[in-house]
Structures are given as structure tokens and as C-alpha cells.
């Protein structure tokens, strides 16, 4: 039997390595042209969005693990290392450097701070005349302290590496550790960056990993794949696979203009009319207020992030920056065009549909897909009472989570006294507008599925519904009245109150419910907290729903139980007499309330706080891993 696991057009970075990755054809063509024009040893490009690698290509003789000197692209690595210490309170960006380096405890240096060192506004000389061969950190600190300031701290912008090196030596003094060890422990090892190390200024990258004076502003070496792992952390706002490397505040500080507004910033190595500087970061405002941050190196090795897209790229090459950067702009433009195209970004559309004499609507999100795809899974997400499709999209996170897994995701509107506001579903057993006006929401949602199927290729065996509260109650009704359409439901904080009809065919069911939910109680009964006439109802318990679906699906009543802290998962998956059927899974959140678990939206005043459990991920995983059981008499979608 064919699995319901969706085909995803992205690659996840696993175990610190980039396996064979997809390519964006038009981007590949441009990089081919650029690599041919530059000549040399070739080039490479990785493009990421979130945790996904959208493109990875190597050109000429360069390999993804070729170690290259990255020059000024070292600054992001150095700043990130220092900011881990700021996050822990070991360093403070806004106290005098002299707190950490006694050499700077002199009249002309007392106002100099680490923030100014990392934003090129400290007034220190951009470079020291000596080539620093054979120096260690102590000799550098003495020489940097003796060098006269070029400007008063905070009064001018001078791009250079000395300020960054001052900050690095401060980090060594504050921790008692070598820079090599700090970078390895805090950045390289957690991210799996095996080849990235800091070397000398002259020659750039010399004695990488061993030099007594690692030049943090421009002496690192890295590879295409290694640096891509670092970028993944940056676009993840400091977090990778649940492991936090940097705080979100520190990431935001890197991208924030750190230069006083009256001070002019002149770009070095590239042309731009609207550029500012953050912490080791060029901040460029493109057309339409689009912001790109970057850290290009003197040999053309260039990482960048388009903040509005949450996307990053790194172009790996060894050449002269004056030859490379105009070509990088071509690549960046082509990448941005590709990422904004439906083939990569998918599409989002508001669809109006007439049903039952009413004008209704739904939000349609289609993931990127091949034009010849046979059929994609479809997930309808039903808002809670008083909400709407847009609110459900923002509160659940299912648009992004579903599309990343290859699902077409739809957020329909219920009905109410005002268009788009205070909407409900006729789920049965709850006195709301939709029930009082006898709205046939089962027929409406059938019609939505048919309408979506006309627009995009949908696999009729992989149509699912998920809902919250009143929307979850509606899912239970669909399970009984439209099982030929929906292969599975996910009910979040919603009771099975509709029992006026039944269906013999098995259906996959996921239920997620907080044990301290006062609006729809885990154990059933009248709500302890409710609005309006909702308190007039008596809800079925979670156990009643479990018993019904286990019996309906012909499952053994002995579940597999897994507990992770306050999350208890019971999975009924074994059919009686060995027959193949669909599972029932219930996830109990100990102490959880009524809010959507793991919601990215901050709870409203007086509302429950979201329980720290990713319900969106649980739903997508549950549906993606199902194996469909064909009905005895297959029927077309929408009948």
C-alpha cells in the first residue's frame, strides 16, 4: 500500500552534513555563467530558507568541502562567538573595553566600548602598520592600546579589523580561554562545522586553528557546506533543531543599524547608495524597503540574508572582490526572483465561493510543486468559535508547516452575524450562530474540497481536516457524515458532541487536549469558563471519543504509550485479528489550557497561554505518515 508521506522538494540539513541537494535551474544557469567568466578554480552556491536547502551547486573544480580563505566573511563568525558571551552575561557590549583589557585603561580609550569595536565606530585605527607575524594576543592588545585613535568613539565610521580583534582579546581575557577554543565550543562544534577555523592575517588563513593570534576580522577559512550550516543558524534566529546557539536579541542586534544616525557610512568593496552597518554586518536597503544583510570577503566569498524572505545564500569562490561582487549581485537577483516565484514560494489566494445562498470564502495555500505532479495531500483547517480563516492561519502555524511538508492547506471561514467576524461552525451540540441558522457546513466543506480540486491536483485519498475548539467539534461531525471525503481528522481542544449520524468506515484520528482546559474539559461536562450561551452545552469526554473511534476502526484497546515530560501520547494502531486499519492517537497535555498548543501568536489578554507543544508539527507528522485504507466502494470527492 502506498504511504501517505508527502514528497518534499526541500532538503533538511541532517547531522551537520549537506547530502545531495536540489537545484534551482535558472539560478544554476546564472552561476554557471559567472563561474565561467571568473575562471580560476570554480565556485559554489548554497541557498537556504529556514532549515531547508533550496539550492546547492558547485561549478568548475571547486568542491563543497574545498577549504577557502573567507577574509571579511570571518566577521559574522567572530561576532556570533562574542555574542554568545554577551547572552550569558560574561561580556557587556556597552561598558568600557578597559573593564576587560587593562591596557585600554588610559584617558583616550576610556569611552571605547565593545559595541563600537564591532560596528567600526570606535575611532580605532582600521589597521596596524606591523604585519603582526609572531604576535600573540597580549602583544596585539598592547600595540592596539598604544595606537592613537583616529576619531572620538561614536563620531565616525571607519571599516577595519582592529576593533574586532580588540573584542576577541576581551573575550579571551573574560573567559580565560583561547579564541580557537571559544569558537570551536560555541559555534563550530554545535553546528557541525568541521573545517572552519581562524588563521593569520598574513597570509590570510595561515596556521588555521593553531596561530597564536587568530585574526578574527578576516583570517578564517571555511567551506561552502560549513558556512551554510552557520547561515542556517542565523536564519533560524539563533536556533538549530531545537538547540539555541544565540538569542534572538543577539541576532537582531547584528542586523540593526549600530552607527549613530548623523554618521555617514561608506561601503567598502561594493557599491550601494543606501547602506548602513550593524555588528560586523553591511545593511543594505534595496527597492521597496527590502533589507539585505551581508558580509562579503576580499576574495569574493560572500554570505548574505534577505531578511524579508527569511532566506540566505553563500557564494564560495576565491578571486578578487572587485571582479566577484558585481557578479554576486546577478546571482542574488536571480535567487530572489526564484524564491519569490510560485515554483519555490508556493501561492496564497483568497477564494470566494457561493454556497447555500451565502457568499463564503477560504484561504488557499499551495506549496511549490512540479507542474506534472499527480496529486498532493489536502488539509482543511477550521477555526475556533468566534474566529476566522485568517486568524486560524496565524494562530496555528499550519500554513507554513503544512506547505513545508507538501500539503495544500486551506483555511475556510464559518458563518456569523458579520462577514469575517465572530464566525462559527454548525458542529452539532453547541448553540452558536451556525447551528441556530441551520448552516449546512458539512456540504460547504465538501464543496470547498471540490473547488480546490478544480484548481490544483489533489490526491482524493489524502484529504484531511484539522480544527480547534468549535472547529475541532466540526471535524468530529465530518468524520461521521463525510468519511468518503476525509481520510483523517485532527481535533485540537474539541469534543465529539455530534452523534446523530454514524459511519462504518475507518478514519484516522488525532486528538490533542489539555487536561486543564476549562472551556472544553478533558473529562467532559459543562464548561467551567465560557462566553455567551456556550455554557449551556455538555461536552463529551476525550475518552468517549477514543472509545468510539477505536471501536469504529476495529482497533485493539491497548495503546502504545509514550511520555515526554507533561506530554502523554497514546497510539491505538493494532487492528483486531491482524487486520489493516487506521490509527487513533490521543495526546494529553498535562496542565494545558484551551489555546492552540505551540501557537506562534501571543495569547490575548485573559486568554490561556499556549502549552509548549508543537501541535502543527504533530498534525503534519500524523497525516504524512498514514497508510490509506481504500473504502469498500470508492466514491469521487464531493459526493
C-alpha positions in Angstrom: 0.0 0.0 0.0 1.3 3.5 -0.9 2.4 5.6 2.1 0.9 9.0 2.7 4.3 10.5 3.2 4.4 13.7 1.1 7.2 14.3 -1.4 9.1 17.4 -0.2 11.1 19.5 -2.7 13.5 20.7 0.0 16.4 19.1 1.8 16.8 19.2 5.5 20.3 19.5 6.9 20.9 16.3 8.9 23.8 15.5 11.2 25.8 18.6 10.2 26.2 17.4 6.6 24.5 18.5 3.4 23.5 15.5 1.4 22.6 15.7 -2.3 20.5 18.8 -2.6 18.1 20.2 -5.2 19.0 22.9 -7.6 17.0 25.9 -8.9 17.6 25.6 -12.7 17.7 29.3 -13.5 20.0 30.0 -10.6 22.3 27.2 -11.7 22.4 28.7 -15.2 23.5 32.1 -13.8 26.2 30.6 -11.5 27.5 28.6 -14.5 27.9 31.8 -16.4 29.5 33.6 -13.5 31.9 30.7 -12.8 32.9 30.5 -16.5 33.5 34.3 -16.6 35.6 34.3 -13.5 37.6 31.2 -14.4 40.0 30.2 -11.7 39.2 27.1 -9.6 35.4 27.5 -9.9 32.7 28.5 -7.5 29.8 27.1 -5.4 26.4 28.3 -4.1 24.1 27.3 -1.4 20.6 28.9 -0.9 18.6 28.2 2.3 15.2 29.2 3.7 14.7 28.3 7.3 16.1 24.8 7.8 15.7 23.9 4.1 18.3 23.9 1.5 16.7 25.1 -1.7 19.7 25.0 -3.9 23.3 23.7 -3.8 25.6 23.6 -6.8 29.3 23.5 -7.4 31.0 24.7 -10.6 34.4 24.1 -12.1 37.0 22.4 -9.9 35.6 23.7 -6.6 34.0 21.2 -4.3 31.6 21.7 -1.4 34.3 20.8 1.0 37.1 22.8 -0.5 38.7 25.0 2.2 38.9 28.6 1.2 40.1 31.8 2.9 36.9 33.8 3.5 38.5 37.1 4.5 35.9 39.6 5.9 33.2 36.9 5.9 35.0 35.9 9.1 33.4 38.8 10.9 30.0 37.1 11.2 31.6 34.1 12.8 33.6 36.3 15.2 30.6 38.4 16.2 28.4 35.4 16.8 31.1 33.9 19.1 31.3 37.1 21.1 27.5 37.5 21.3 27.2 34.0 22.9 29.2 35.5 25.8 27.0 38.6 25.8 24.0 36.3 26.1 25.5 34.7 29.2 26.4 38.0 30.8 30.2 37.3 30.6 30.6 40.3 28.3 28.7 43.6 28.1 28.8 45.5 24.8 28.2 48.9 26.4 30.9 49.0 29.2 34.4 50.3 28.5 36.8 47.9 26.9 39.1 48.7 29.7 37.0 46.5 32.1 38.4 43.5 30.2 41.7 44.8 28.8 43.7 46.8 31.3 45.9 48.1 28.5 43.0 50.3 27.5 42.6 51.9 30.9 44.0 55.3 29.7 42.4 58.7 29.1 41.9 58.5 25.4 40.4 55.0 25.4 38.1 55.1 28.4 35.0 55.7 26.3 35.6 52.9 23.9 33.1 50.0 24.1 32.8 46.6 22.5 29.7 47.6 20.6 31.8 50.4 19.0 34.6 47.9 18.2 32.1 45.6 16.4 30.4 48.4 14.5 33.5 50.2 13.3 32.6 53.3 15.2 35.2 53.2 18.0 37.6 55.5 16.3 40.4 53.0 16.4 42.8 52.7 13.6 41.4 50.4 10.9 44.8 48.5 10.7 48.1 48.4 12.4 51.2 49.1 10.4 53.0 45.9 11.6 52.1 42.7 9.8 51.9 41.1 13.3 53.8 37.9 12.4 54.7 36.1 15.5 52.4 38.2 17.7 50.2 36.8 20.4 47.1 38.3 21.9 49.0 40.2 24.6 51.3 41.9 22.1 48.4 42.8 20.0 46.5 44.3 22.9 49.5 46.4 23.9 50.0 47.7 20.4 46.3 48.5 19.8 46.2 50.4 23.1 49.3 52.4 22.1 47.9 53.3 18.7 46.3 56.7 18.6 42.5 57.0 18.0 41.6 58.3 14.6 38.3 59.7 15.8 36.4 60.2 19.1 34.4 57.0 19.8 31.0 57.1 18.2 31.8 60.1 15.9 32.8 58.4 12.7 32.7 55.1 10.8 36.0 53.5 9.7 35.8 50.0 8.3 38.7 47.8 9.5 39.7 44.8 11.6 41.4 46.1 14.7 38.2 46.8 16.6 37.0 43.2 16.1 40.4 41.9 17.3 40.1 44.0 20.4 36.7 42.4 21.1 38.2 39.0 20.6 41.0 39.5 23.0 38.5 40.8 25.5 36.6 37.6 25.1 39.7 35.6 25.8 40.5 37.6 28.9 37.0 37.4 30.3 36.8 33.6 29.9 40.4 32.6 30.3 40.2 30.6 27.1 41.9 30.8 23.7 39.9 32.2 20.8 40.3 28.9 18.9 38.6 27.0 21.8 35.8 29.6 22.2 34.9 29.5 18.6 35.0 25.7 18.5 33.0 25.2 21.6 30.3 27.8 21.0 29.8 27.8 17.2 31.8 25.2 15.2 31.1 22.1 17.2 27.4 22.6 17.9 26.8 23.3 14.2 29.0 20.6 12.9 31.4 23.0 11.2 34.4 20.7 10.9 36.7 22.7 8.5 36.1 26.3 9.7 39.0 27.7 11.7 40.7 31.1 12.3 44.2 31.7 11.0 46.6 34.6 10.5 46.1 38.0 8.8 49.2 37.5 6.6 49.0 35.2 4.9 45.2 35.2 5.2 44.1 32.0 6.9 47.6 30.8 7.6 48.2 28.4 10.5 44.4 28.0 10.8 43.4 26.6 14.2 46.9 27.0 15.7 48.2 30.5 15.3 48.9 32.4 18.4 47.0 35.5 17.1 43.9 34.3 15.2 42.8 37.3 13.1 39.0 37.3 13.7 38.1 40.1 11.3 39.4 38.3 8.2 41.6 35.3 8.9 39.2 32.4 8.9 39.0 29.6 6.4 35.8 27.7 5.7 34.0 25.6 3.1 30.7 26.1 1.2 28.9 23.4 3.3 30.4 24.6 6.6 29.3 28.2 6.1 25.9 27.0 5.0 25.4 25.4 8.4 26.3 28.7 10.1 23.8 30.5 7.9 21.1 28.1 8.9 21.6 29.1 12.5 21.4 32.8 11.6 18.1 32.5 9.6 16.8 30.3 12.4 17.2 33.4 14.7 19.9 31.7 16.7 18.3 28.2 16.9 19.0 25.0 15.1 17.0 21.8 15.6 15.7 22.9 18.9 19.2 23.8 20.2 19.8 27.5 20.8 23.2 28.9 19.9 22.4 32.6 20.1 19.5 34.6 21.5 17.0 36.2 19.1 18.0 39.5 20.6 21.6 39.0 19.6 20.7 38.0 16.0 18.5 41.1 15.8 21.4 43.3 17.1 23.7 42.0 14.3 21.2 43.2 11.7 20.3 46.5 13.4 22.0 49.8 12.4 24.6 50.4 15.1 26.0 53.6 13.7 24.8 56.9 15.1 22.3 58.4 12.7 24.4 61.5 12.0 27.4 59.4 10.9 27.8 58.6 7.3 28.6 55.0 6.2 30.6 54.4 3.1 30.5 50.8 1.8 33.9 49.2 1.2 34.3 46.7 -1.6 30.9 47.1 -3.2 28.6 49.8 -4.5 25.4 50.8 -2.8 23.5 54.1 -2.3 21.7 53.0 0.9 23.9 51.1 3.2 24.4 51.1 7.0 26.3 48.9 9.4 25.3 46.6 12.2 27.6 44.4 14.3 30.0 43.1 11.7 27.3 43.5 9.1 26.6 45.6 6.0 22.9 46.5 6.0 21.6 47.4 2.5 18.2 48.7 1.8 17.0 47.6 -1.7 14.0 48.7 -3.6 10.6 48.7 -1.8 12.3 48.8 1.6 13.7 45.3 1.3 16.7 44.8 3.5 19.6 42.6 2.8 22.5 42.0 5.2 25.8 40.7 4.0 29.4 40.1 4.9 31.5 39.9 1.7 35.2 38.9 1.8 38.2 40.3 -0.1 38.3 37.1 -2.3 34.7 37.2 -3.2 33.4 34.7 -0.6 30.0 36.3 0.1 27.3 35.3 2.6 24.0 37.2 2.6 20.5 37.1 4.1 17.3 38.7 2.6 15.5 39.4 5.8 12.0 39.7 4.3 12.2 36.3 2.8 14.0 34.6 5.7 16.4 33.3 3.1 20.2 33.1 3.0 22.8 32.4 0.4 26.6 31.9 0.4 28.7 32.2 -2.8 32.0 30.4 -2.4 34.9 31.5 -4.6 38.5 32.7 -4.4 39.1 35.7 -6.6 39.5 39.4 -6.3 36.4 41.0 -4.7 36.2 43.8 -7.3 35.7 41.1 -10.0 33.4 39.0 -8.0 30.9 41.3 -6.3 29.2 42.7 -9.4 28.6 39.0 -10.4 27.3 38.2 -6.9 24.7 40.9 -7.4 23.5 39.0 -10.5 23.3 35.8 -8.5 21.5 37.5 -5.6 18.9 39.0 -8.0 18.3 35.6 -9.7 18.0 33.8 -6.3 15.5 36.4 -5.1 13.4 36.1 -8.3 13.4 32.3 -7.9 12.4 32.4 -4.2 9.5 34.7 -4.9 8.2 32.5 -7.8 5.3 30.2 -7.2 7.5 27.2 -8.1 9.5 27.9 -4.9 7.4 30.0 -2.7 4.1 28.5 -3.5 0.9 30.6 -3.7 -1.6 32.1 -1.3 -5.0 33.1 -2.6 -8.3 34.3 -1.0 -11.1 32.4 -2.8 -14.7 33.5 -2.8 -17.3 30.7 -3.2 -21.1 30.8 -3.2 -22.8 28.1 -1.1 -26.3 27.8 0.3 -27.3 31.3 -0.9 -24.3 32.8 1.0 -21.1 34.3 -0.2 -18.4 32.4 1.6 -14.6 32.2 1.3 -11.4 30.3 2.1 -7.7 31.0 2.1 -5.9 28.6 -0.2 -2.1 27.9 0.3 -0.5 25.8 -2.4 3.1 24.6 -1.8 5.8 24.7 -4.5 5.4 21.7 -6.8 6.3 20.2 -10.1 3.9 21.0 -12.9 3.3 17.3 -13.7 2.6 16.3 -10.1 -0.2 13.7 -9.8 -1.7 14.7 -6.6 -0.9 16.5 -3.3 -2.4 15.9 0.1 -5.0 18.5 1.2 -5.6 19.8 4.7 -8.6 21.9 5.7 -8.0 23.9 9.0 -11.1 25.0 10.8 -11.0 28.0 13.1 -12.5 28.0 16.6 -15.7 29.7 17.6 -15.6 33.5 17.1 -12.5 33.3 14.8 -12.0 33.1 11.0 -9.7 31.6 8.5 -7.1 34.3 8.7 -6.9 34.0 12.5 -6.6 30.3 12.3 -3.7 30.6 9.8 -1.8 32.9 12.1 -2.6 31.0 15.4 -1.9 27.5 14.2 1.2 27.9 12.1 -0.2 25.2 9.8 0.2 27.2 6.6 3.9 27.1 6.9 4.2 23.7 8.5 1.8 22.1 6.0 3.3 23.7 2.9 6.8 22.7 4.0 5.6 19.1 4.1 4.0 19.4 0.7 0.4 19.8 1.8 -2.1 22.1 0.1 -3.6 23.9 3.2 -7.0 25.6 3.2 -8.4 27.9 5.9 -12.2 28.3 5.3 -14.5 30.8 7.1 -17.5 29.7 9.1 -20.6 31.9 9.3 -21.7 34.6 11.7 -23.6 37.9 12.1 -20.8 39.9 10.4 -18.7 38.9 7.4 -15.3 37.7 8.5 -16.0 38.2 12.3 -17.4 36.1 15.1 -17.7 33.1 12.9 -18.8 29.6 14.0 -19.4 26.1 12.6 -22.5 24.0 12.8 -20.7 21.2 14.6 -23.8 20.0 16.5 -24.4 20.1 20.2 -23.4 23.7 20.7 -25.7 26.7 20.5 -23.9 29.0 18.0 -24.9 31.1 15.0 -24.2 28.4 12.5 -26.4 25.9 14.3 -29.2 28.4 15.0 -29.3 29.3 11.3 -29.1 25.7 10.2 -26.0 26.2 8.1 -25.0 23.0 6.3 -21.3 23.2 6.9 -20.7 19.6 6.0 -22.0 20.3 2.5 -20.0 23.6 2.4 -16.7 21.8 3.3 -17.4 19.1 0.7 -17.8 21.9 -1.8 -14.5 23.6 -0.7 -12.7 20.3 -1.4 -14.2 20.0 -4.8 -13.4 23.7 -5.6 -9.8 23.2 -4.5 -9.6 20.1 -6.6 -10.5 22.1 -9.7 -7.6 24.5 -9.1 -4.8 22.2 -8.0 -4.1 18.5 -8.3 -5.3 16.8 -5.1 -4.9 13.2 -4.1 -8.5 12.2 -3.1 -7.1 9.5 -0.8 -5.2 12.1 1.2 -7.8 14.7 2.2 -7.8 15.7 5.9 -9.4 18.2 8.3 -8.0 19.7 11.4 -9.7 22.2 13.8 -9.6 24.0 17.1 -12.4 24.1 19.6 -15.6 24.6 17.7 -13.6 23.7 14.5 -12.4 20.5 16.2 -16.1 19.7 17.0 -16.8 20.2 13.3 -14.1 17.7 12.4 -15.8 15.1 14.6 -19.0 15.8 12.6 -17.2 15.4 9.3 -15.8 12.1 10.5 -19.4 10.8 10.8 -21.0 12.5 7.8 -18.3 12.8 5.2 -15.9 9.9 5.7 -15.8 9.3 1.9 -14.1 12.7 1.6 -11.9 12.9 4.6 -9.3 10.2 5.3 -8.5 11.6 8.7 -9.2 14.4 11.3 -7.2 16.2 13.9 -9.2 17.6 16.8 -7.5 20.2 19.0 -9.3 21.0 22.2 -12.7 20.0 20.8 -15.3 17.5 22.0 -17.2 14.9 19.9 -20.6 16.3 20.6 -22.3 15.3 17.3 -23.6 11.7 17.5 -26.8 11.9 15.3 -25.2 10.0 12.4 -22.6 7.3 12.1 -20.3 5.8 9.6 -18.8 2.3 9.4 -15.6 3.1 7.5 -12.4 3.6 9.5 -10.9 7.1 9.7 -7.6 8.2 11.1 -8.0 10.4 14.2 -5.6 12.6 16.2 -6.8 14.3 19.3 -4.8 16.9 21.3 -6.3 18.1 24.5 -5.1 20.0 27.7 -6.0 18.4 31.0 -6.7 21.9 32.5 -8.9 23.1 29.7 -11.8 24.9 31.3 -13.6 25.7 28.1 -13.8 22.2 26.7 -13.0 19.9 29.6 -10.8 16.8 29.1 -13.2 14.8 31.3 -16.3 16.2 29.6 -19.2 18.0 31.1 -20.3 21.7 31.2 -17.5 24.2 30.6 -16.1 25.9 33.7 -15.3 29.0 31.7 -17.4 30.1 28.7 -18.8 33.0 26.8 -22.5 33.7 26.0 -24.7 30.6 25.6 -21.7 28.2 25.2 -22.1 27.4 28.8 -25.4 25.8 28.1 -23.8 22.7 26.5 -22.5 19.5 28.0 -19.4 18.2 26.2 -18.4 14.6 25.6 -15.1 13.5 27.2 -12.0 12.8 25.3 -12.3 9.2 26.5 -15.7 8.9 24.9 -14.3 9.9 21.5 -11.4 7.5 21.9 -13.7 4.6 22.7 -15.9 5.4 19.7 -13.1 5.7 17.1 -11.2 2.6 18.5 -14.3 0.6 18.1 -15.2 2.0 14.7 -11.7 1.3 13.3 -11.6 -2.2 14.7 -8.6 -1.5 16.9 -7.3 -3.2 19.9 -8.0 -1.3 23.1 -4.4 -1.5 24.3 -2.4 1.6 23.1 1.3 2.2 22.8 2.1 4.8 25.4 4.9 7.3 25.3 5.5 10.1 27.9 7.8 13.1 27.4 7.6 15.4 30.4 4.0 16.7 30.6 3.1 15.3 27.2 1.5 11.8 27.1 0.8 10.1 23.8 -1.4 7.1 23.4 -1.5 5.4 20.0 -4.0 2.8 19.0 -2.7 1.2 15.9 -3.1 -2.6 16.1 -6.2 -3.9 14.4 -8.1 -6.8 15.8 -7.3 -10.2 14.3 -4.4 -8.5 12.5 -6.5 -6.6 10.0 -5.2 -3.4 8.5 -6.9 -0.2 9.6 -6.2 3.4 10.6 -4.8 4.6 13.9 -6.3 6.7 16.7 -3.9 8.8 18.7 -4.6 11.0 21.7 -2.1 13.4 23.1 -2.8 14.7 26.6 -1.1 17.9 27.7 -0.8 17.9 31.5 -1.9 21.3 32.7 -2.6 22.6 29.2 -5.4 25.0 28.6 -7.6 25.8 25.7 -5.2 27.8 23.5 -3.7 26.2 20.3 -0.6 24.4 21.6 2.6 25.9 20.4 0.9 28.9 18.8 3.3 31.4 17.4 0.8 34.2 18.3 1.0 35.8 21.7 -2.1 35.0 23.8 -4.7 37.7 24.1 -5.4 39.3 27.5 -7.3 36.9 29.7 -6.7 34.0 27.3 -4.9 30.8 28.1 -1.2 30.8 27.4 -0.2 28.3 24.7 1.1 25.0 26.0 4.7 24.4 24.8 3.9 21.6 22.4 4.0 22.0 18.6 0.5 20.9 17.6 1.1 21.9 13.9 4.1 19.6 13.6 2.2 16.7 15.3 -0.7 17.1 12.9 1.5 17.2 9.8 3.6 14.2 11.0 0.4 12.2 11.8 -1.2 12.7 8.4 2.0 12.4 6.4 2.8 9.0 7.8 -0.6 7.4 7.3 -1.1 4.5 5.0 -4.5 4.8 3.4 -7.2 2.1 3.6 -9.3 2.2 0.4 -13.0 2.3 1.1 -15.0 -0.8 0.1 -16.8 1.2 -2.6 -14.6 4.2 -3.7 -16.6 7.4 -4.3 -15.4 10.6 -6.0 -14.5 13.5 -3.8 -17.5 15.7 -3.1 -20.3 13.2 -3.5 
